[in-house]
Amino acid sequence: MPADARPSSLSPGHATPLAVALGSFDGIHLGHQRIIRRAAEIAAGFGGMTAVLTYDPLPAQVIYPDFTYVLTTFAEKRTLLAELGVEYVCVLRFDARLRDTPAADFIQLHIVESIRPTAVVVGHDHRFGSRGTGDAGLLARTLQPLDIKVEVVPEILLGGVPVRSTTIREHLLLGHVRLAAELLGRCYMISGTVVPGTGTGRRLGFPTINLRPFERETLVPADGVYLGRVEADGRTSDAVLNIGHRPTFGGETRTIEAHLLDVELARSPRSAVFRLVDRLRPERRFESPAALASQIAEDVAAARVVFAGLAAGCNLDTQRPSNIV
């Protein structure tokens, strides 16, 4: 499948033999990737195709209305699934009705009748149905007598740490974006609309582009100054990113902005993707704009050194951990 393709939706009455990966898959981290790749292997074994059954919005967004810790927007999720070779995506709207559906009914309605898969692959801890009473064991007991293979993928560990969306969220909220990237298998990204700023960065000699996430629920990492990469107007640029409240100027609104290294955009792009590579330092208040400008110059110099090293052979976007069990 081409990298820019999108998985298709299943049409009623399809006759395609499918191996279906079931889960919320927020983040599409290394554990999710193992589940999806295993579904693809099984599909290849019987000459079928790979599908994903997932939810939009995430269950946590319905159960906890103030949940603002989403790792991937649904558009980002579809792109990542396509890159993993998923050919079909089946989306269940998660609302109060689905939340309260008995687990046995969930299997019958949304798996047996709607998808009619040849195989289902699920993570060891995925829960579904009313009060989360459905689990991998219930799937196996229900589906295997119907000649639907069920495979449970165990939890994977990276350096002794379980690969979980919850752990990734904890890392990001502490500003540990490099640790989060190790579990994700790529740098954490925030996509959004480019919005007007105050012009403060330009007056200091470091113009920025300002980002407003496409979705309010997107998790924004801890305040601080970060190394990053910015995708805008069809190009990718190294950048120094700032997340915070601009305390030197008494700012109250939290902003996400990026100063692109060695790039001057001819015009402001409509949208951009910020990828966070590593954290340089916490955000702090300086005694004067001049002192802040001096610190930004040091941040930019430090960023150039790191990016030069990455270009020499340590690219965090493509590096994959090897100590996975």
Secondary structure, 3 states (H helix, E strand, C coil): CCCCCCCECCCCCCCCCEEEEECCCCCCCHHHHHHHHHHHHHHHHCCCEEEEEEEECCHHHHHCCCCCCECCCHHHHHHHHHHCCCCEEEEEECCHHHHCCCHHHHHHHHHHHCCCCCEEEEECCCCECHHHCECHHHHHHHHHHHCCEEEEECCCEECCEECCHHHHHHHHHCCCHHHHHHHHCCCEEEEEEEECCCCHHHHHCCCCEEEEECCCCECCCCCEEEEEEEEECCEEEEEEEEEECCHHHCCCCCEEEEEECCCCCCCCCCEEEEEEEEEEECCCCCCCHHHHHHHHHHHHHHHHHHHHHHHCCCCCCCCCCCCEC
